[in-house]
Amino acid sequence: MKNKLLLLSLVIFGLLLGGCSSKREAVGNDDQIIVVADSSNYSQLEGTLLMVLSKTIYTPQAENLFRLRRINVEELPKFNKWKNILIISPLDTKTPTTKYIKSILDTTVLSLVKSGKEFDFIKKDLWARHQMVLIATAPTIEDLKNDLLRNNENILYYYKKASDERLKARMFKPEFENKALADSLLKEHGWTMYVQADYRLAIDSSKANFVWLRRAMNTDLERWIFVKWWDNASPAMLSKDSVETLRNKITAQFYVTPDNSAHVEIADNYLVKKEVNFNGRFAIFTQGLWRMSDKSMGGPFVNYLFYDKAQKRVYMLDGSIYAPKYYKKEIIQQVDVMLHTFKTADEIKAKKEKKNK
C-alpha cells in the first residue's frame, strides 16, 4: 500500500488528536465498526458495506466478521475512542460528513480523490491506542460503491489486521509462553512459533516431519495445531486442489479416535480457498469445517500451505478447534494469530544479524 498518510493534513490531525501522550486504550468490541455517515448516504451504501465488511464465516454457526453501527458525524466525539471507525461520504454532497471529510483532507488529497486515483486513507491510533480509522470518499456515491467493491479485500484486511494485532498483544506475553517447548521445536526441527503455556506436545515425529500441539485436551474447548513439512520439496506442490488431499491424508494418520474407528476429514460445505501473503511468502489459505468420518463431531479450521526457499521445504500449518458450546469466531482467530508467529531458523538468524549491524 502506498504511504497515503503522508498526504493527510498533519496540522488538522494534530488538532484532532489534542495531544498524543494522553491517548487512552481504544474501547469497544473488536468486531464492531463505527460507521460515520449521513443517513441519506448510508441507505445507499449499507448493502455494499455489509458485503465488504460483514462477511459471514461458518463455524458451523453463521458468524459475521464485523458488525456495523452507523452514527452521525455530530456524534463522533462520543465514539472517537472506539477501536474501529469508518468515516465515509462522497464529495458531491453538502452533508455534514462530506464537509467533515473535506476539512480533514488537504487539497492535494482531494485532487487525487476527484481524479479517481485515491479513495481510502488509513490512520492508526488517531484518537486512542490500538485504533483503526479509515476515511473513504469518492466523487460520487456510485464511484464510492465501485471503489469499495474493487478494493474489498484490502479494506477487510485493514480491520482484520488491526484486530489480529490487538489480539496478539493480549495473548503473547512472556509469562504466558511455553518457551522451553518453542526452543525445542527450533532446535529439533528448524522452525518455531509462540506457544502458549497451556499447549501440550501431543506428537513430535522427526520421522514423519509432523508436530501436533493440543490445548485443553478432551474438553469442550479444545484447540489443535499441527505443522507438517516436506523436505527437498518443490513449490509445484502449492495448489488449491492439493490442500484437501494433503490435509485429509495427514489427519487420517494422526487425528484418529483411540479405537481407530474414525478420523478427522474436511467437510464438504463452506470451504474457502485463496492465495495470500503469509509472513512474506506466497501461500494457499484454506478455511472451512472439519468433521469426524463417522459424523460424530466437528468444528472450524484454518490452513496455510507454503514453500520455504531457504530450507527447500513445503510447510502445512493448520489450526482447528472443537468448541460445541461456544461461538467460535474469536477462538479460531486466536489459533490463526498463533500460526502467524511461525518462524524458521533462517529467519531468526537473519533478524539477529540485521539487529547486530
C-alpha positions, 0 to 999 in steps of 0.5 A: 500500500502506498504511504497515503498518510503522508498526504493527510493534513498533519496540522488538522490531525494534530488538532484532532488528536489534542495531544498524543501522550494522553491517548487512552486504550481504544474501547469497544468490541473488536468486531464492531465498526463505527460507521460515520455517515449521513443517513441519506448516504448510508441507505445507499451504501449499507448493502455494499458495506455489509458485503465488504465488511460483514462477511459471514464465516461458518463455524458451523454457526453463521458468524459475521466478521464485523458488525456495523453501527452507523452514527452521525458525524455530530456524534463522533466525539462520543465514539472517537475512542472506539477501536474501529471507525469508518468515516465515509461520504462522497464529495458531491454532497453538502452533508455534514460528513462530506464537509467533515471529510473535506476539512480533514483532507488537504487539497492535494488529497482531494485532487487525487480523490476527484481524479479517481486515483485515491479513495481510502486513507488509513490512520492508526491510533488517531484518537486512542491506542490500538485504533483503526480509522479509515476515511473513504470518499469518492466523487460520487456515491456510485464511484464510492460503491465501485471503489469499495467493491474493487478494493474489498479485500484490502479494506477487510484486511485493514480491520482484520489486521488491526484486530489480529494485532490487538489480539496478539498483544493480549495473548503473547506475553512472556509469562504466558509462553511455553518457551522451553517447548518453542526452543525445542521445536527450533532446535529439533526441527528448524522452525518455531512459533509462540506457544502458549503455556497451556499447549501440550506436545501431543506428537513430535515425529522427526520421522514423519516431519509432523508436530501436533500441539493440543490445548485443553485436551478432551474438553469442550474447548479444545484447540489443535495445531499441527505443522507438517513439512516436506523436505527437498520439496518443490513449490509445484506442490502449492495448489488449491486442489492439493490442500484437501488431499494433503490435509485429509491424508495427514489427519487420517494418520494422526487425528484418529479416535483411540479405537481407530474407528474414525478420523478427522476429514474436511467437510464438504460445505463452506470451504474457502480457498485463496492465495495470500501473503503469509509472513512474506511468502506466497501461500494457499489459505484454506478455511472451512469445517472439519468433521469426524468420518463417522459424523460424530463431531466437528468444528472450524479450521484454518490452513496455510500451505507454503514453500520455504526457499531457504530450507527447500521445504513445503510447510502445512500449518493448520489450526482447528478447534472443537468448541460445541458450546461456544461461538467460535469466531474469536477462538479460531482467530486466536489459533490463526494469530498463533500460526502467524508467529511461525518462524524458521531458523533462517529467519531468526538468524537473519533478524539477529544479524540485521539487529547486530549491524 
